[in-house]
Amino acid sequence: MLLALAAMPVAAASMNAFRERAVTDPHGLIADVRQQLDRAGPALAPARERELLWGMGTAAINSNDDAALAEATLRLDGLVTVAQDPVAAAAAGFLRARHGIANGLGDGLGEALRAANKVQGDADPEIDAWARFQLCDAYALAEKPDKALPLCRQAVAAYSALNDDFGVGDAENDVGIALATLDQVDEASAAYQRARQGYAKVKAEQLVVMVGDNLAQMYLKQGRAREALALSRASLRQELAAGRISDALFSRTDIARAEAALGHHRRAYALMRETVEQARKAGINGQLADMLRVESGMAEQVGDLRQALADEREAGRIVGATETPALRAVEIELEQRYAAREKELRIGELEHANELKDLQLKSAQADAARRREEQQRERVANTTIVLLATALLLVVGMLVLQLRAQRRLAGELQAQTLRDPLTGIANRRGFQQRASELLGASRDPRSPPHVLLLIDIDHFKSINDSIGHLQGDRVLRLLTDHLTMAVDDGCFVARIGGEEFTVMCPHAGLAAGMRLAETLRKGVAALALPEDLPLDRLTISIGVAQFDGARCHDLSSWMRAADMALYSAKSGGRDRVMASMLAG
């Protein structure tokens, strides 16, 4: 619940007055704001001061100017004290949140939520749209796409109602970022194109170029490396001219990815090493971990496995410094979808109800025992007491049956959270639980290492697009049936999302894992598909990684090794099996 602030009147002022210049000329905007603040002095209206400080703070974040950011947030805090301005309080919170998330410092998302709470329900539609976008932007930057998407789409609708094409461009860009995080490449590309159209309507050409770097990432995944390289280079030139350090690091990373996709692996690796060093010097740890992982993959491509391992370990240390141990192995929170969360809440309610039933049952049983003792002592065959005791026993029986039913229901719901409803096998959460149990158990060092197979259906999106999602679901079930029949009881099969499956084989060793993977690949390619399934042939690509306890030392690194091997299999033409060079 929001507390009403006893506030002095604050005149309406736009929070969007400087949003374009904060991106295109951040240093110039900071200097101009300081000059205006000095010239106006105490006579400056609180709303105007808040508007200037918000522009200054966003420019400071874009140019990595910590001194200007500290000045803006401190003066906004002063406005909260003097003018009792909740929008100023929200602005200071959103600035701290953005800085914290980008640099891997503190509780950035918590700060953003507290900031949004201060203006929740504000009657001004412009403030409402601004606050929704800021919270959407925080979740998108923190790579929480499931939470970002609803807020970003609300922000698109709010800015559209205000006929604010620039705001629509901002919000659609974050829609694209969230969809890209979910690997929905075509949908993300469409969102980025809508963002560029919004900016183009207000002639914000530099913003059109800026979003081009985000679009370049999707072009890379669509096999359009040369187009991606041109977009990223254009964006980098503009970012360097404006002094936007953080954005320039992103563009350099995307240029390196494009060079690698074009086969220029050593050039890409050299550029990525320079980019990582610049990120270190700038202290931008929020980006550094991801950049180190990109560098690790490029190091592996050029055969520098020592550097690849060093990069992975450094990235792990950076992530470990900002995340709790429970989140270090895998980002479980990103995998908890709405339906699973609802079931967990329901389980909690049932467990609470069970506790109440237990208390009622114990009370009823004690009452029944007391009545029986009274009957024995008095030895009075009182019909009324007999009837009451019989009725009470019936109540006890009903409570026992109800308690058992609710416990059975709670168990079924718990099992459903670990099972994929489409195929009936374990889902991502079930796989993570089983893998964590396996890796947490003691292991004889003389026994062969565990092996993980990461399986992806080739061209599955094309299958869905051509024959429909219902037939696509049939394909998923056909593959599930084949996998469960083809592997022995010692291996664990799961569908971890979309068309991706895993087969985890304890103590199998890499050689056996590769033989199994090749058997599965050949078996799927030779499957006799049903006559009513309009599909000529089904193939899969498989990445294989063994858990060696060194380069693959936890679930996250094991999954990454298998994923890189799968990427190599797909890059090499699909319908093949590749072993990870990083693990084993």
N, C-alpha and C positions, 0 to 999 in steps of 0.2 A: 504494500500500500504506500502511495506517495504522501509525504507530509507537505502540507501547504506552507509556503515560505511567506512570512510577512515582509513584503518587498515594497521598495519605493518604485514609482512608475518608471518603466524603461521603454523608451520609444522604439518602435519597430525598426529593424535594420536587417538587411539581407546578410545571410551567412555565405552567400555565393558571389559577392562582389568581386573577389580577387582570385577565384578558383582557376581561371585560365592562366593568368599571369604567374600564379604560384608554381605552375608547371613550366611555362615557357621562359620566364625571367625571374627565378627565385631570388637571386642575389640582389637584383635591382629592386624588387618589391620589398625585401627586408630593409634596404637602405631608405626607401621612400617612406615606409611606415615609421621607422625611427624618427625621420625628419618631421613628419606630421605630428607624432606624439610629443616631440620636444617643442614644436611651435605652438601647439594648442594648450599644453599644460593642463592645469586642473579644470579649466573651463570646458574640456572635451566632454560631450554627452556620453553616458555609460554605454548606450547601444552602439554609438559610432566607435568608441574605443574597443568594444568587444569585436566588432566587425574587422577593425584594423588588426587586432591581435590574432584573430583566427587566420586571416590571410598571411600574417607573418609566421605563425606557427606551422601552417601547411607548407609554406615556402622553405622554412628551416628543415623540415623533414625531407623534402625533395632534394635539398642541397647538402644534407648531412651536417647542418650547422647547429651543433649542440648548444652553443652559447645563445643563439637567437631563439631556439626552442625553449630553453630555460627561462629566458626573459619573457617570452609570450605567455607561458603557462603560469609563471609567478604573478604577472600582472592580471591575468584572468582570475586567479585565485583572489587577488585583491579586490577585483570587481564584485566577486561573490560576497565578500565581507562588507563592502561599502554599499553596494547597490542591491544586495540580496537578489542577484540575477541568476536564476536556475540555468538559463541558456549558456551563460559564461561558465558555470560549473561543468555543464555537459561538454562544452568546447575544450576546456582544460583536460577533462578526462579522456575525450577522444584523441587528443594530441598525444597524451602519455601512452594510451593504449597502442596507437599506431607505432610510436617510437619503440615501445617495449617489444611488440611482436616482431618488428623488422630486425631488431638487434638481439633477440633472444633474451630479453631482460624481464624479470618479474612476471606478474600475472596480467598480461596484456588484455586477454579476453574478459577477465573479471573487471578490469578497469573500464572496458567498453560497455559492459552490461550495466555497471553502476552509473555511467554517464548517460546512457539511454534512459535509465529509470528516472533521472532528474527531469526529463522533458516528456515523459510518457503521457499521452493524452493532451498535449499542448493544442490549443484551439487554432493556432496559426498553421495552415496546411503546408507552408514553406518550411517551417521548423520541423513539422512532422516528417516531411519527405527527407529533409536533411538528416535527421536523427536515424531514420530507417536505413538510409544509405550508409551512414557511418558505421552502424552495427553490422550491416551486410559486408562492408569493406573489411572490417576487422576479422570476421569469420572467414572471408575469402583469403585474406593474407595469411591467416593461421592454418589454412588448408583444412577447413571444416566445411566441405561442400554441402553436406546434407542440411546443415543449419543455415548456411549462407544463402542457398537458392531461394527459399521462401521469402526471406527478407529482401533479397535483391529484386525479385519479381514484384514485391510490394512497392519497392522504391521506383521501379520502372513505371508502374501504374500511377503512383503519386506524382512523379515528375510529368508524365503524359497529361494528367489532369490539369497541371499548371502550365501546359504548353512550353515546358522547359526542355528544349532539345539537347542542351548541354548536359543537363542532369540525366536525361535518358541515356546519353552516350556514356556517362560515368557508370550508371547502374548496369547497362547492357554489357559493358566491359567486365564488370565483376561477375555477371551471369556467365560470361564466357570463361572466366578464370575458374569458377566453381565447376562448370561442366568439363573443363579440361582436366581438373583434378580427378573427376570421376571417369576420365578417359572416354568421354562421349565426344569424339573428335569432330564429327560433322555438325553436331548441335552447337559445340563451342565455336566453330568457325562461323556459323550463321550469326551467333550472338555478337562476335567481334565485328562482323560486317555491319550489323545494325548499329553498333556503337560508333563505327566510323561514319555511317550515314548521319547519325545524330550530330556529331561534331561538324560534319561538312555543312549541315544546314545553317549553323551559326558561324561558318567560315573559320573554325578553329583548326586550321590546316596542320599545325604542329601536333595537335592531339590525334589527328587522323594518322599521322606518321607514327606517333608513339604506340597506338594500338596495333599498328602494323607488326611490331615485334612480337606481340602476343599471337597475332594471326600466323606469324612465321612458324611458331612452335607447332601449330596444327598442320601447316603445309608440310613440315618435316614428316609428321606421322602419316600424311597422305602421299608421301613419295615425291613431293614437289620441292626438292632441296634447293634448286637454283632460285626459284621464286622466294623461298624462305630467306636465303642468304641476302638477296637484294633488299628485302623489307628490313631485316635486322641491321644491315649496314646503314641504311637511311636513318633508322631510328637512332643508332649510335652517334652518327654525326650531329644530329640535333641535340641529343642528351649531353654530349661533351661540350657543345657550344653554350648550353644553358647551365652547365655545372651540376647536372643531376647525377650524382655519383652512383646512387643505388640503382637507378634505372639503367645507367650505362653498364654496370656489371651484369645485369640481366641480359642486355643486348650482346655483350661480348660472349657470354655463355652460349646464347643461341647461334651466334656466328660460328663458334667452335663446333657446335652440334651439326650445323649445316655443312661445314668443311669435312667433318668426319663422314657424313652421309654421302658426300661426293667422292669419297675415297682418299681424301687428303689427310690421312690419319696423323702423320707427324706434325703437319702444320696445325691441325686442330689441337693436338696435345700441347704444343708449345704455347698457343694462344690461351688455352685453358689454365696452364701453369701461371702465366702472367696475370690472368684474371683472379685466380685464387690469392695470389700474393697481394694484389690491390685490395681485395676484400679484407684480408688480414690487417693491412695497414689502416683501412677505414674503420675497423672494429665492427663490421656488419656481420655479426655471428648468425643472425637469422637467415642470411643467404649462404653463409660460408659452408655449412654442413651439406646443403644440396650441391653446391659447386664442387666440393671435395668428392662427392660421389660421382659426379659427371667426370671429373678428372680421373678418378679411379678406373672408370670404364674405358676411358681413352688410353690410360696407361696400360691396361690389359691388352687393348687392341694392338699397341706397338710393341708388346712383349716386355714392358717394364713392370713385372709382377711385384717386385719389391715396393715400388712406389704405389702401385694399386692397393696393396695391403696397408701401407702406411696411411694412405688417404682414407680408406675405410675406417681404420682405427681412430684417426683424428676426428672424422665425422661422428663416430660413435661417442667419443669423449665430449664433443660439443653438445650433442643431443642429450647425453646423460647429465650434463650440468644444468639443463633447464627443465628436464622431465623427471617425474617420479620413477623409482625403480620398476613399479608395476607397468609403466608405459614404455619402458626402455626397449623391451624385446620386440613388441609389435604395437602399432597404434590401434588398440582394441576399440577405443571410443569411436573412431571413424567407421568401424565395421558394424556398430550397433545401430541397426535400422529401427524405424519407428515401430514396426510390428513386434520385433523382439523386445523392445523397451516396454511396450504395452503388456506383453506377456509377463515380463519380470515384475512389473507393478502389480499385476493380477496375482502372481505367486505370492508377493509380499502380503497382499490383502488376505489371501487364503491362509497363509501361515499365521497371521494375526487372529483370523477367525478360529483357526484350530486351537490356538492358545486359550481363547475364550471358551471353546467347547470342552477343552481339557479341564478347565476350572469348574465348569458346570457339571461335567461328568464326575469329578472327584467329590463335589458337593453333594450330588445326588446319591453317589455310592455311600458316602458317610452317613447321609440321612437314612438310607435303607438299612445300613448296619445298625444304626442306633435304634431304629424301630424294631428290628429283629431281636436285639438284646432286651428291649423293654417287654416284647412278647414273651421271651423265655423267662424273664424274671417274674412277670405277673401271671404267666401261664393262663392268660385269659383269652378264650376264643371269641374275641370281639369281631363281629362280621364287618363292622365299619373299618376297623384297623386293617383287616385282611384285604378289603377292597382297595384301601388307600395304598397298602404296600404293593399289591398287584399292579395298580396303576403306575406307581412310582417305578417299579421294575420295567414296565413297558416303556416309560419315558427314557430310562437308562438305556434300554436296548436300542431305541430310536436314535438316541444321541451317539451310541457306539457306531451304528450303521452310518449315520450322517458323517461322523468323524472319519471313518474309514473311506467313505466316498470322496470326501474333500481331500484327504491325503493322497488318494489315488489320482484325483484330478490335478493336484499340485504336481505330482510326479510326472503326469502326462504332459503338462504344460512345460515343465522343466526340460523334458526330452525334446519337445517341439522346438525350443530355442536352439538346440544343437543339431537339428535335422533340416535338410533342404526340402520344402514342401513339394517341389516339382518332381524330383528324382527319388526322394526317399532315403538318400544317403546323407552323410554328415555334411553340414554347411561349413563356412569359414570359421565360425565360432567353435564348432565341434572339432574341426581340424586343429585349431590353435590350442584347444584344451588338451587333445590327445598328444600333440607335438610337445607341449610344455611338460606333460607328464613323462614323456619318453626322454626328453633332454634333461629333466630334473632327476631322473633315476641314476643310480650308480652304474657304471659300465666297466666291464673287464677290458683293459687296454689291449689285451691280446685278441679280442674278438673283432671281426670286420666292422667298419664304420656303418652308421645308418645311411640310407640313400633316399633322396627325395626326387620324384619325377613330377615336373610341372608340365601339364598337358593343355594345349589350346587347339580348338577346332579351327582348321584353316578356312578362311573366307566366310566365317559364320555370319557376319553382318550381311554379306551378299546373299547368303542362304535365306536369312530372315526377310530381306528386301524383296527377293524374287518369289519365294513360295509362301511367305507369311509367317508371323510369329507362332501360330498354332502348330504349323508343320515344323518350325524351328524347335519348339518344345519337344516334338516327337524325336527329332534328331538327338536332342540332349538325353532323352530317356533311352534311346537305342545305344548311345555311347556308354551311358551308365551301366546298362545291362551287360554290355560286352566287357567293360573294365572289371566289374564285380565277379564275373565268371572267369576271366582270364588270369586274375592274380590269386595267389594262394591266401590262406587264412591269416598268415602272419603279416600281411600288408594291409594298410588302412587307406581306403578310397574316400575322397571327399570332393564335393563341388564347392569351390571357394568364391564363385561369382561369375555371372555371365556364361561364357563358353570355356572357362578355365576349371580344370580338375587337378587334383594332386593324388599321387600314390606314394605313401610313405612306408618304407620297408626297413624295419629295424635289423641291424647286424647283417645286412645283405652284402655290403661291399660294392665298389663302383662297377666292377666287371659284371657282376650279376645284375646290377641295376641297369646297365646298358643293354644286356641281353633281354631283360624283361621289357625295357622301353622299345627295343626293335621288334620284339614279338607283338607288343600292343599296336605299334604303328602298322605293321604288316597285316595284323588281324583286322584293324579298322578299315584299311584300304581294300581288303578282300570281302568286307561285309556284304551279304546279299540283302539289299534294301527292299522294303515292302513295295509291291507293285503300285500301291496307291500313294506312295511318297514320291513326288515329282523331283527326284534328285538322282543324277547319274552316278555320282561317286562321293564318298566321304573320306577325307584324310585329316590327319592330325600332325602337329609338330610337338616335339617333346624336348625339354631341357632337363638334364640330369646333374645333380650335385650331391656329393657325399659330405657328411658332417665330420670334419677332421679335428674339431676342437681347437683349431688355431685360426686359419683364415675364415673358416665357418665356425664361429664360437658361440653363437646363439641363434634363436629362431629367425631373427631379422636378417642376419648375414647369410644364413642358410637359404632363406627364401630369395634373397637378392642374387645369390650365386646361381640358383636354378632359373631365376627370371632372366639373367643375362645369357645363360645358355639357351633358353627358349628364344630370346631375341635373336641370337646367332642362327638358330635353326630357321626362324622365319625369314631373316635377312638372306640366308643361303638358298632360299627357294621353296621353303615349306615342305611338308610331307617327309620330314627327316628327324633324326635324333642327334642332339649335340650334348657333349659333357662340358661342365663348367671348367674353365681354365683357372678360375680363382680358387675353387675348392677342390683340391686333389690334382 
